[in-house]
Amino acid sequence: MARAASRGGDDAGTRGDRSKRLLDLVMILLRARTPVTYRDIREQFTAYQTLNTEAGLRAFERDKADLLDLGVPIRYITPDEDDSLEDGGYVIDLKRFKMPEVRLTPDEISALVLAASVAHAMPGGAYPKIVDLALKKLAFDLPDLPDTPTEFPRPAPVLVHFPERRIGVRPELGDIYATIEAATRYRKRITLTYQAAATGMVSRRDLDPYALVYRDGAWLAVGWCHLRHEIRTFRVDRIQEVVMGPRPKSPDFERPAEFDVKAYAQRSPWTFTTDPPEEVQLALSPDAAEVGNEDFGLTTVKRVDGDRILVTFDCGNLEFATTRVLAAKGAIRLVRGERLRARILDELDAIEAHYPLTAEELVAALHASEPALPPGPPEDAAGELGGPVAPAAPGDAVACDDAATRDSSGGPEAPGGIDA
Protein backbone atom coordinates (compact mmCIF):
# COMPACT_ATOMS: atom_id res chain seq x y z
CA MET A 1 0.00 0.00 0.00
CA ALA A 2 2.82 2.38 0.89
CA ARG A 3 4.55 1.59 -2.40
CA ALA A 4 1.36 2.26 -4.34
CA ALA A 5 0.81 5.57 -2.57
CA SER A 6 4.39 6.56 -3.31
CA ARG A 7 3.95 5.68 -6.98
CA GLY A 8 0.79 7.82 -7.11
CA GLY A 9 2.63 10.78 -5.62
CA ASP A 10 5.45 10.37 -8.12
CA ASP A 11 2.94 10.33 -11.01
CA ALA A 12 1.36 13.54 -9.74
CA GLY A 13 4.76 15.17 -9.47
CA THR A 14 5.69 13.99 -12.96
CA ARG A 15 2.48 15.42 -14.41
CA GLY A 16 3.21 18.74 -12.71
CA ASP A 17 6.78 18.79 -14.05
CA ARG A 18 5.57 17.94 -17.54
CA SER A 19 2.94 20.69 -17.53
CA LYS A 20 5.59 23.17 -16.47
CA ARG A 21 7.92 21.87 -19.20
CA LEU A 22 5.27 22.33 -21.87
CA LEU A 23 4.59 25.87 -20.73
CA ASP A 24 8.32 26.68 -20.60
CA LEU A 25 8.75 25.28 -24.09
CA VAL A 26 6.00 27.54 -25.43
CA MET A 27 7.54 30.58 -23.74
CA ILE A 28 10.98 29.84 -25.19
CA LEU A 29 9.59 29.57 -28.71
CA LEU A 30 7.49 32.73 -28.31
CA ARG A 31 10.45 34.80 -27.07
CA ALA A 32 12.83 33.58 -29.76
CA ARG A 33 13.48 35.93 -32.69
CA THR A 34 14.79 33.11 -34.88
CA PRO A 35 13.93 29.39 -35.12
CA VAL A 36 15.22 27.39 -32.13
CA THR A 37 17.15 24.21 -32.90
CA TYR A 38 16.49 20.99 -31.06
CA ARG A 39 20.07 21.17 -29.74
CA ASP A 40 19.32 24.47 -27.99
CA ILE A 41 16.01 23.13 -26.67
CA ARG A 42 17.69 19.98 -25.32
CA GLU A 43 20.20 22.03 -23.34
CA GLN A 44 17.42 23.72 -21.39
CA PHE A 45 15.35 20.63 -20.43
CA THR A 46 16.77 17.74 -18.39
CA ALA A 47 13.94 15.48 -19.61
CA TYR A 48 15.54 15.47 -23.06
CA GLN A 49 19.10 14.99 -21.79
CA THR A 50 19.03 11.17 -21.74
CA LEU A 51 21.93 8.80 -22.26
CA ASN A 52 20.11 7.47 -25.27
CA THR A 53 19.75 10.45 -27.63
CA GLU A 54 16.82 8.84 -29.39
CA ALA A 55 14.91 8.53 -26.11
CA GLY A 56 15.27 12.27 -25.44
CA LEU A 57 14.16 13.09 -29.00
CA ARG A 58 11.09 10.86 -28.62
CA ALA A 59 10.18 12.71 -25.37
CA PHE A 60 10.43 16.02 -27.22
CA GLU A 61 8.27 14.71 -30.07
CA ARG A 62 5.61 13.62 -27.58
CA ASP A 63 5.61 17.06 -25.99
CA LYS A 64 5.40 18.72 -29.40
CA ALA A 65 2.48 16.50 -30.39
CA ASP A 66 0.62 17.40 -27.20
CA LEU A 67 1.14 21.11 -27.85
CA LEU A 68 -0.18 20.70 -31.39
CA ASP A 69 -3.27 18.97 -29.97
CA LEU A 70 -3.75 21.93 -27.61
CA GLY A 71 -3.76 24.29 -30.59
CA VAL A 72 -0.19 25.61 -30.37
CA PRO A 73 0.97 25.87 -34.03
CA ILE A 74 4.61 24.67 -33.79
CA ARG A 75 6.33 24.22 -37.12
CA TYR A 76 9.83 23.32 -38.25
CA ILE A 77 11.73 25.77 -40.46
CA THR A 78 14.40 24.25 -42.75
CA PRO A 79 17.46 26.13 -44.11
CA ASP A 80 15.88 25.90 -47.55
CA GLU A 81 12.97 28.01 -46.31
CA ASP A 82 15.24 30.58 -44.66
CA ASP A 83 18.66 31.24 -46.19
CA SER A 84 19.91 32.86 -42.99
CA LEU A 85 19.71 29.58 -41.10
CA GLU A 86 22.54 27.10 -40.88
CA ASP A 87 20.37 24.51 -39.11
CA GLY A 88 16.67 23.99 -39.04
CA GLY A 89 14.68 25.04 -35.99
CA TYR A 90 11.24 25.29 -34.40
CA VAL A 91 8.97 28.32 -34.26
CA ILE A 92 5.39 29.11 -33.28
CA ASP A 93 3.31 30.60 -36.08
CA LEU A 94 2.16 33.81 -34.40
CA LYS A 95 -0.44 34.59 -37.06
CA ARG A 96 -2.21 31.34 -36.26
CA PHE A 97 -1.49 31.35 -32.52
CA LYS A 98 -2.68 34.83 -31.50
CA MET A 99 -6.39 35.42 -31.41
CA PRO A 100 -7.75 38.39 -33.36
CA GLU A 101 -8.11 41.61 -31.38
CA VAL A 102 -11.43 41.84 -29.56
CA ARG A 103 -13.40 44.97 -30.42
CA LEU A 104 -16.63 45.19 -28.46
CA THR A 105 -19.31 47.82 -28.80
CA PRO A 106 -20.60 49.63 -25.68
CA ASP A 107 -23.83 47.58 -25.90
CA GLU A 108 -21.88 44.32 -25.96
CA ILE A 109 -19.71 45.38 -23.03
CA SER A 110 -22.80 46.38 -21.03
CA ALA A 111 -24.36 42.97 -21.70
CA LEU A 112 -21.18 41.16 -20.64
CA VAL A 113 -20.86 43.25 -17.48
CA LEU A 114 -24.48 42.51 -16.61
CA ALA A 115 -24.05 38.76 -17.18
CA ALA A 116 -20.75 38.66 -15.29
CA SER A 117 -22.29 40.50 -12.35
CA VAL A 118 -24.74 37.65 -11.82
CA ALA A 119 -21.79 35.32 -11.18
CA HIS A 120 -20.05 38.03 -9.16
CA ALA A 121 -23.06 38.31 -6.83
CA MET A 122 -23.22 34.55 -6.12
CA PRO A 123 -22.19 33.89 -2.49
CA GLY A 124 -19.11 31.82 -1.79
CA GLY A 125 -16.65 30.24 -4.17
CA ALA A 126 -14.08 31.92 -6.38
CA TYR A 127 -16.54 33.59 -8.75
CA PRO A 128 -15.74 37.20 -7.74
CA LYS A 129 -12.02 36.76 -8.48
CA ILE A 130 -12.69 34.95 -11.76
CA VAL A 131 -15.16 37.61 -12.89
CA ASP A 132 -12.81 40.45 -11.96
CA LEU A 133 -10.04 38.83 -13.99
CA ALA A 134 -12.34 38.30 -16.96
CA LEU A 135 -13.51 41.93 -16.90
CA LYS A 136 -9.91 43.13 -16.75
CA LYS A 137 -9.12 41.06 -19.82
CA LEU A 138 -12.10 42.51 -21.64
CA ALA A 139 -10.95 46.02 -20.77
CA PHE A 140 -7.32 45.44 -21.80
CA ASP A 141 -6.01 47.93 -24.35
CA LEU A 142 -9.39 49.45 -25.13
CA PRO A 143 -8.89 52.74 -27.00
CA ASP A 144 -11.74 54.44 -25.13
CA LEU A 145 -13.56 53.68 -21.91
CA PRO A 146 -17.06 52.47 -22.76
CA ASP A 147 -19.72 54.89 -21.61
CA THR A 148 -21.81 52.66 -19.37
CA PRO A 149 -23.77 53.45 -16.18
CA THR A 150 -21.26 51.47 -14.12
CA GLU A 151 -18.26 53.35 -15.53
CA PHE A 152 -16.73 49.99 -16.46
CA PRO A 153 -13.88 49.04 -16.37
CA ARG A 154 -13.31 51.17 -13.29
CA PRO A 155 -13.48 49.19 -10.03
CA ALA A 156 -17.00 50.35 -9.10
CA PRO A 157 -19.08 47.21 -8.46
CA VAL A 158 -22.06 46.25 -10.57
CA LEU A 159 -25.00 45.18 -8.43
CA VAL A 160 -27.46 42.89 -10.15
CA HIS A 161 -30.55 41.25 -8.76
CA PHE A 162 -33.25 39.17 -10.38
CA PRO A 163 -36.31 39.29 -8.08
CA GLU A 164 -38.78 36.47 -7.96
CA ARG A 165 -41.71 36.77 -10.32
CA ARG A 166 -44.72 37.92 -8.34
CA ILE A 167 -48.36 38.26 -9.22
CA GLY A 168 -49.26 41.87 -9.84
CA VAL A 169 -45.86 43.03 -11.11
CA ARG A 170 -46.39 45.59 -13.85
CA PRO A 171 -45.38 44.13 -17.23
CA GLU A 172 -44.19 47.53 -18.50
CA LEU A 173 -41.60 47.78 -15.71
CA GLY A 174 -39.02 46.05 -17.89
CA ASP A 175 -39.52 48.59 -20.67
CA ILE A 176 -39.18 51.45 -18.17
CA TYR A 177 -35.92 50.04 -16.85
CA ALA A 178 -34.58 49.48 -20.40
CA THR A 179 -35.39 53.08 -21.35
CA ILE A 180 -33.62 54.47 -18.27
CA GLU A 181 -30.60 52.22 -18.86
CA ALA A 182 -30.28 53.39 -22.47
CA ALA A 183 -30.67 57.04 -21.42
CA THR A 184 -27.97 56.58 -18.79
CA ARG A 185 -25.60 55.06 -21.33
CA TYR A 186 -26.26 57.66 -24.04
CA ARG A 187 -26.50 60.55 -21.54
CA LYS A 188 -30.01 61.47 -22.65
CA ARG A 189 -32.50 63.46 -20.60
CA ILE A 190 -35.69 61.63 -19.65
CA THR A 191 -39.15 62.84 -18.66
CA LEU A 192 -40.78 60.64 -16.05
CA THR A 193 -44.04 60.43 -14.16
CA TYR A 194 -43.30 59.54 -10.54
CA GLN A 195 -45.44 58.65 -7.53
CA ALA A 196 -43.91 59.64 -4.19
CA ALA A 197 -43.90 56.98 -1.47
CA ALA A 198 -44.68 59.23 1.49
CA THR A 199 -47.58 61.28 0.06
CA GLY A 200 -48.71 59.24 -2.94
CA MET A 201 -48.63 62.42 -5.04
CA VAL A 202 -47.82 62.02 -8.74
CA SER A 203 -45.42 64.52 -10.35
CA ARG A 204 -43.85 64.93 -13.75
CA ARG A 205 -40.22 65.96 -13.96
CA ASP A 206 -37.11 65.97 -16.16
CA LEU A 207 -34.09 63.96 -15.06
CA ASP A 208 -30.50 63.65 -16.29
CA PRO A 209 -29.82 60.01 -15.28
CA TYR A 210 -26.28 59.54 -13.98
CA ALA A 211 -26.52 55.89 -12.93
CA LEU A 212 -28.73 52.94 -12.07
CA VAL A 213 -28.10 51.53 -8.59
CA TYR A 214 -29.52 48.45 -6.88
CA ARG A 215 -30.05 48.85 -3.15
CA ASP A 216 -32.25 47.27 -0.47
CA GLY A 217 -34.29 45.21 -2.93
CA ALA A 218 -35.04 47.97 -5.46
CA TRP A 219 -33.51 49.59 -8.54
CA LEU A 220 -32.84 53.31 -8.17
CA ALA A 221 -32.35 55.90 -10.90
CA VAL A 222 -29.91 58.56 -9.72
CA GLY A 223 -29.45 61.87 -11.49
CA TRP A 224 -29.98 65.62 -11.67
CA CYS A 225 -33.61 66.56 -11.10
CA HIS A 226 -34.50 69.75 -12.98
CA LEU A 227 -37.50 70.31 -10.70
CA ARG A 228 -35.57 70.22 -7.41
CA HIS A 229 -32.26 71.46 -8.88
CA GLU A 230 -30.21 68.81 -7.11
CA ILE A 231 -29.21 65.15 -7.38
CA ARG A 232 -32.20 63.00 -6.45
CA THR A 233 -32.99 59.28 -6.35
CA PHE A 234 -36.10 57.66 -7.84
CA ARG A 235 -37.27 54.10 -7.36
CA VAL A 236 -37.84 52.55 -10.76
CA ASP A 237 -40.89 50.60 -9.59
CA ARG A 238 -42.61 53.91 -8.66
CA ILE A 239 -42.08 55.38 -12.12
CA GLN A 240 -45.33 55.15 -14.05
CA GLU A 241 -44.05 56.40 -17.40
CA VAL A 242 -40.71 57.45 -18.88
CA VAL A 243 -39.79 59.01 -22.21
CA MET A 244 -36.25 59.47 -23.49
CA GLY A 245 -35.31 62.59 -25.43
CA PRO A 246 -34.90 62.44 -29.23
CA ARG A 247 -31.66 61.76 -31.13
CA PRO A 248 -30.11 59.00 -28.95
CA LYS A 249 -26.62 59.52 -30.36
CA SER A 250 -26.53 63.17 -29.28
CA PRO A 251 -25.86 63.54 -25.50
CA ASP A 252 -27.98 65.99 -23.52
CA PHE A 253 -25.72 66.26 -20.47
CA GLU A 254 -22.34 65.34 -19.01
CA ARG A 255 -21.97 63.47 -15.76
CA PRO A 256 -19.97 65.47 -13.19
CA ALA A 257 -16.40 64.25 -12.93
CA GLU A 258 -16.68 64.13 -9.12
CA PHE A 259 -19.81 61.96 -9.16
CA ASP A 260 -18.93 58.50 -7.78
CA VAL A 261 -21.57 55.82 -8.30
CA LYS A 262 -20.06 53.51 -5.68
CA ALA A 263 -19.87 56.22 -3.01
CA TYR A 264 -23.42 57.37 -3.77
CA ALA A 265 -24.79 53.83 -3.53
CA GLN A 266 -23.11 53.32 -0.15
CA ARG A 267 -24.55 56.45 1.47
CA SER A 268 -26.24 56.07 4.83
CA PRO A 269 -30.07 56.29 4.64
CA TRP A 270 -29.92 58.71 7.58
CA THR A 271 -28.46 61.30 5.18
CA PHE A 272 -31.18 61.02 2.50
CA THR A 273 -33.40 64.08 1.96
CA THR A 274 -36.81 62.75 1.00
CA ASP A 275 -38.48 65.28 3.36
CA PRO A 276 -37.68 68.86 4.45
CA PRO A 277 -34.92 68.48 7.07
CA GLU A 278 -35.83 68.73 10.76
CA GLU A 279 -33.45 68.84 13.71
CA VAL A 280 -33.90 65.57 15.58
CA GLN A 281 -32.34 64.23 18.77
CA LEU A 282 -32.30 60.51 19.50
CA ALA A 283 -31.33 58.82 22.77
CA LEU A 284 -29.60 55.48 22.19
CA SER A 285 -29.66 53.00 25.04
CA PRO A 286 -26.84 50.43 25.44
CA ASP A 287 -28.89 47.95 23.38
CA ALA A 288 -28.74 50.36 20.40
CA ALA A 289 -25.24 51.73 21.01
CA GLU A 290 -23.99 50.38 17.66
CA VAL A 291 -26.41 52.70 15.86
CA GLY A 292 -24.26 55.59 17.08
CA ASN A 293 -21.51 54.46 14.69
CA GLU A 294 -23.71 55.05 11.64
CA ASP A 295 -23.41 58.12 9.43
CA PHE A 296 -26.05 60.72 10.31
CA GLY A 297 -24.61 63.49 8.12
CA LEU A 298 -22.25 66.45 8.45
CA THR A 299 -24.40 68.29 11.02
CA THR A 300 -24.35 65.45 13.54
CA VAL A 301 -23.45 66.11 17.19
CA LYS A 302 -22.97 63.11 19.50
CA ARG A 303 -22.45 63.16 23.26
CA VAL A 304 -22.59 60.66 26.10
CA ASP A 305 -25.29 61.15 28.73
CA GLY A 306 -24.88 58.55 31.46
CA ASP A 307 -25.39 55.13 29.90
CA ARG A 308 -26.98 56.50 26.74
CA ILE A 309 -25.76 58.34 23.65
CA LEU A 310 -27.51 61.48 22.44
CA VAL A 311 -27.38 62.00 18.67
CA THR A 312 -28.52 65.35 17.26
CA PHE A 313 -28.72 65.79 13.47
CA ASP A 314 -30.78 67.21 10.61
CA CYS A 315 -33.16 64.42 9.59
CA GLY A 316 -34.49 64.55 6.02
CA ASN A 317 -35.58 60.91 5.78
CA LEU A 318 -38.46 60.66 8.25
CA GLU A 319 -39.71 57.36 6.80
CA PHE A 320 -36.39 55.60 7.45
CA ALA A 321 -36.01 57.19 10.90
CA THR A 322 -39.53 56.04 11.85
CA THR A 323 -38.72 52.50 10.78
CA ARG A 324 -35.50 52.40 12.80
CA VAL A 325 -37.08 53.86 15.96
CA LEU A 326 -39.96 51.38 15.89
CA ALA A 327 -37.71 48.43 15.06
CA ALA A 328 -35.51 49.23 18.08
CA LYS A 329 -38.41 48.36 20.44
CA GLY A 330 -37.65 51.18 22.85
CA ALA A 331 -33.86 51.08 22.60
CA ILE A 332 -34.01 54.28 20.51
CA ARG A 333 -36.08 57.09 22.09
CA LEU A 334 -37.05 60.31 20.36
CA VAL A 335 -36.08 63.33 22.46
CA ARG A 336 -36.67 66.13 19.97
CA GLY A 337 -38.35 66.32 16.56
CA GLU A 338 -42.06 67.07 16.33
CA ARG A 339 -42.58 66.01 12.72
CA LEU A 340 -40.78 62.73 13.31
CA ARG A 341 -42.86 62.20 16.47
CA ALA A 342 -46.05 62.77 14.46
CA ARG A 343 -44.86 60.31 11.80
CA ILE A 344 -44.16 57.65 14.46
CA LEU A 345 -47.59 58.16 16.05
CA ASP A 346 -49.28 57.90 12.63
CA GLU A 347 -47.44 54.65 12.03
CA LEU A 348 -48.52 53.28 15.41
CA ASP A 349 -52.14 54.28 14.73
CA ALA A 350 -52.00 52.50 11.37
CA ILE A 351 -50.61 49.37 13.04
CA GLU A 352 -53.31 49.48 15.73
CA ALA A 353 -56.03 49.89 13.09
CA HIS A 354 -54.63 46.96 11.15
CA TYR A 355 -54.47 44.70 14.22
CA PRO A 356 -57.63 45.42 16.33
CA LEU A 357 -57.97 43.86 19.77
CA THR A 358 -60.12 40.77 20.21
CA ALA A 359 -62.84 40.67 22.89
CA GLU A 360 -60.63 38.67 25.24
CA GLU A 361 -57.69 41.05 24.75
CA LEU A 362 -59.98 44.04 25.35
CA VAL A 363 -61.26 42.56 28.68
CA ALA A 364 -57.70 41.81 29.75
CA ALA A 365 -56.65 45.37 28.89
CA LEU A 366 -59.55 46.82 30.94
CA HIS A 367 -58.68 44.67 33.95
CA ALA A 368 -55.06 45.72 33.69
CA SER A 369 -56.09 49.39 33.75
CA GLU A 370 -58.24 49.07 36.96
CA PRO A 371 -56.65 50.42 40.20
CA ALA A 372 -55.56 47.82 42.71
CA LEU A 373 -57.75 47.40 45.85
CA PRO A 374 -56.18 48.30 49.22
CA PRO A 375 -55.20 45.32 51.40
CA GLY A 376 -57.81 44.12 53.91
CA PRO A 377 -57.37 43.60 57.67
CA PRO A 378 -55.21 40.71 58.80
CA GLU A 379 -56.74 37.35 59.65
CA ASP A 380 -56.35 35.67 63.03
CA ALA A 381 -55.41 32.08 63.59
CA ALA A 382 -59.02 30.94 63.18
CA GLY A 383 -59.23 32.43 59.75
CA GLU A 384 -61.68 35.18 60.76
CA LEU A 385 -61.25 38.90 60.36
CA GLY A 386 -59.61 40.06 63.56
CA GLY A 387 -57.77 42.87 65.14
CA PRO A 388 -59.10 45.99 66.78
CA VAL A 389 -61.70 47.93 64.86
CA ALA A 390 -61.24 51.67 64.71
CA PRO A 391 -64.42 53.58 65.59
CA ALA A 392 -66.07 55.33 62.69
CA ALA A 393 -65.60 59.03 62.64
CA PRO A 394 -68.67 61.19 62.16
CA GLY A 395 -69.45 61.45 58.49
CA ASP A 396 -67.69 58.21 57.59
CA ALA A 397 -69.63 55.59 55.67
CA VAL A 398 -69.05 52.05 56.80
CA ALA A 399 -70.01 49.18 54.49
CA CYS A 400 -71.06 45.91 56.10
CA ASP A 401 -71.48 42.53 54.39
CA ASP A 402 -73.93 41.25 57.08
CA ALA A 403 -77.25 40.45 55.40
CA ALA A 404 -79.21 41.68 58.46
CA THR A 405 -78.00 45.18 57.90
CA ARG A 406 -79.11 45.38 54.23
CA ASP A 407 -82.14 47.41 53.24
CA SER A 408 -85.00 46.16 51.15
CA SER A 409 -83.20 47.08 47.95
CA GLY A 410 -80.30 44.81 48.83
CA GLY A 411 -77.80 47.63 49.27
CA PRO A 412 -75.84 48.19 52.48
CA GLU A 413 -77.19 50.55 55.08
CA ALA A 414 -75.24 53.37 56.62
CA PRO A 415 -75.24 52.69 60.41
CA GLY A 416 -76.10 55.51 62.76
CA GLY A 417 -78.55 56.97 60.29
CA ILE A 418 -75.73 58.69 58.37
CA ASP A 419 -76.24 58.76 54.59
CA ALA A 420 -73.46 57.20 52.72
Helices and strands as residue ranges (DSSP letters): H 2-31, H 38-44, G 46-48, H 53-69, E 74-77, E 89-92, H 94-97, H 106-120, H 127-139, H 173-186, E 190-195, E 202-215, E 218-225, E 230-235, G 236-238, E 239-244, H 261-265, G 269-271, E 278-284, G 286-293, E 301-305, E 308-315, H 318-327, E 332-336, H 338-354, H 359-369, G 403-405, G 415-417
